[in-house]
Amino acid sequence: MANITKVRQKQRNTTVTTERFSVGNSDFKQDTPLQLQPAEVGVNETDGTIELGIVGDVLQIPSIKMGVSEDGQGPVWDDVNKKWIPGSVSGNADGVIFNAIDRDPDTGNPAVEETRNGQKVLAFDPDVDNSVIFSGALTGYNGNGLNCVIVWVAKTATSGRTRWNLAIERSEGGVTNIDVDSFAGGNSLFTGTTNGTNGVINYNIINFADGPNMDDLSNGERFRIKLVRDADHPSDDMLGFAQFMQLIITET
């Protein structure tokens, strides 16, 4: 294909006008119209290269190669099916937030609802393993596990630790029986140390890996999550009640 050389070009719709241009060894005078041809777009099935060109091979535009970004969030070429597919994406699940008033009825040693400075809290006993259950839905989940933040405050204490446990129950269509609890084993937090100033809020994190750790919960499914203060465990040595305020769940 002949080389096209242009200087000081301007464009009017699809017509390119130049003061001087040449194709190969042929020179053209000022204001000679050069009509662009319809464009072609194709995908190279070997490596996914996107190719742009001009019908009739009048002008060839260099190929463009799509690629994966460093964080893995770009498109990935599927060599088997010969097409681009979404790459892995992290941290995109819609956040799920549970406040004290969002609790489900809990038949076994439930935490007690209280009000502190006009804010609803759930009080967890220092001697009995109180619990609370919330129910919600996981949407926009990409399979990277869950990050669960427990927001709480000590009722009277200014030192000591609480031990929190979270367990997830997947509501699987055609499988889960709502008359029977089926929570997975759960994860515990050993270092829920209270703030040295009473009334100052604590944020403690419990993580769940994707899979059995979170009862194989999948995108778009309903679930229940159970929070327990493991008060009789040796690592729970904070005196007095722990007042739960909020549970914030995001994708890891």
N, C-alpha and C positions, 0 to 999 in steps of 0.2 A: 504494500500500500504506500502511495506517495506521501511524503511528509508535507504537512500544512504549516506555513509560517504566517503569523499575523502580527501586526503592530497597531497600537492605538485603536482597538476595536470598540464598537458600541453595538448594542442590540436593540432592535425594535421587534417585539414579539418573537417570532421564530426566525426572523431575518437578521443576519449579522452583516454589518457594513463596516468596511475598514478603509483607511486611506491607502493602504498598500498591503497586498498579501500575495503569496505564491503557493502553488501546489506543484511539488517536484521542481522542474526547471521552467515551468510556465508562470509568467508574471501577469497580474491583472491590475487594471487601472483603478483609480479612486472611485468609490461608490458603486463598485460592482457587487451585486447581491450574491450572497452565498446562502442558499436555503438549507437549513438543518433538516436531516431526515428523521423519521420516527425512531424512537429509542427501543432497544431490546433489553430485557432483564432475564437473567438465567442463573441457575445454581449448579455449580460443578459438583457432581455426585461423589467425587473422590474425596474431597476435603471440605466441601461446603462453601467454597469460595463463591461469593456473589459477583457475577459478571455483568457489566453494563456495556452496551455497544450501540452502534448505529446500523440500521437496516441498510444493506447494500455495501457495508464495509467502507463507507465514505470516510468516517471518522471513528476511531477506536478509543474508548475511554478505559484507562487502566482498571484492572479488577479490584474489588474491595473485599477484604477478608474479615468476617465477623469473628470475634474471639471471646474468650471468657475473661472477665475482669479478675484482678488479683484476689478479691474477696469471694470469688466463686459464684457471684450473683448474675453473671452474664449468661447468654445462651450457649448451649453445648451442641456440637454436631453429632447426630446419631448416625453412625456409619452403617448400621444394619438397615434402618428404615429410610435412610437418605433424606433426612430433614433436620432442621434446627429444633431443639427442645429446650425448655427452661432449665437453667442451672440451679444449683442449690441456693436457697435463700434462708437467711437466719433472722430470727427475731421478728417475724411478721404476724404472729398470731394476735388476734384481737385480745386486748387485756380483759381479764375477768376480775371484778372487784366485789368482795363480799363485806358488808358492814354488819355490825352486831344485830341490827333489826332484820337482816335477811335470813336468819337462821331457820332451819327446818325443825319441827318437833323431834326431840331426842328422848327416847324412853329410858336410857341408861345413864344415870348420874349427870344430868345436863348442867352446864354452867348457868349461873343465875344472872338474869338481866338486871342491870342497875343504871343509874343516871349519875354522871359526874360533870359538873359545870355545864349542865344542859345537853351533854353528849351521851348517847346510849353506849354502854359497854357491857361485856359479859364477864362476870367474876368467876375465876377458876380457883378452887379451894387448894390450900397448901398441903392438905392431908389426904384428900380423896381425888381420884383420877376423873375429874370432870371432863366433859367433851361437848362439842357442838358440831352439827352437820349442816353443810350448805349444798345446794344443788344449782347447776348452771349448764352451759353448753360451751364447747371449745370450737371456735371458728377461726379460719385463716391459719390453721396450724400446719407447719412445714416439716414436722418430724424431728425437731432439735431438742426436745425435752422442755421441762417447765421450770420456771424460777418463781418460787412462792415466798412472798414477804409477809411476815406476821408483825402487825403493828400493835403494840401493847404498852401498858404502863403498870407499875406496881401500885397497889392500893395504898399501902403505908410504908413499905420497905424502902431502904436506901442502899442496900447491898444484897448480895446473894445471887443465885442463878435459878432459872427455871428450865425445865426440860420439856420441849414441845415435840409432839409427834403428829405428822400428817399422813393420811392414807387416802387413796383415790379408788373410787368404784366406778367402773365404766358401765354405762347403760347401753349394752349391745343389743341391737335389734334382733329379734327372734331367739335370743339366748338368755338375757338377764331377766330374772324373776324378781319383781319389786317387793315381794313378800319375804325375801331372804337377803340378808346383808352379804355382800361379796367383795368387801374392800380388799385391795392388795395389802401386802405386808407393811408398807409405809416406811417413811424416813424420819429420823429423829434429829433434833438440834440439841447439842450438849452444852452450848456456851451462851445461853440466853441470859446474859448478865444484866441486872437492872442498873439504871442510872443512879448516880450518887445523890441526885436531887430528886426528891419525891415529886411526881407529877410530870417529869420529863419523859418524853416518848422514846420507846426502844423499837428499832427495826431489826428483825432477825430473819435470815434467809434459809430456806430448805429447798434444795434442788432435786429434780426428778429426771433421770435419764429416760429417753424414749424406750418404750417396750414394756415388759412385765413390771418394771419399777413403778410405772404409772397405770398399771392394769391394762396395758395395750390400748389406751384411749386414743382415738383417731379424730381427725378433723371432722367437724360437723356433728359430733356426737354429744349427747347429754351425759352428765356425770355428777357424782356426789363426791364431796371431799370432807373428811372427818378430822377435826383438830382436837387433840387431847393434851392436857397438861399431865405429864407422868410424875405426879407429885410424890409417889412413894419410891421413886428411884433415887439412889444416893447422890446423883449429880444435880438433883433438884433440892437446893438447900435455902431457897429464899423464903423467909418468914412472911406470912400473910398472903392475901389474895393477889393474883395477877389479873389485871383487867384488860381483856381483849377489845380492840377497837376496829381493826380492819385486816382483811386478807387480800393481798394484791398478787394476781397470777399473770405472768407474761411468759412468752417463749424465750428460752435460753439463747 
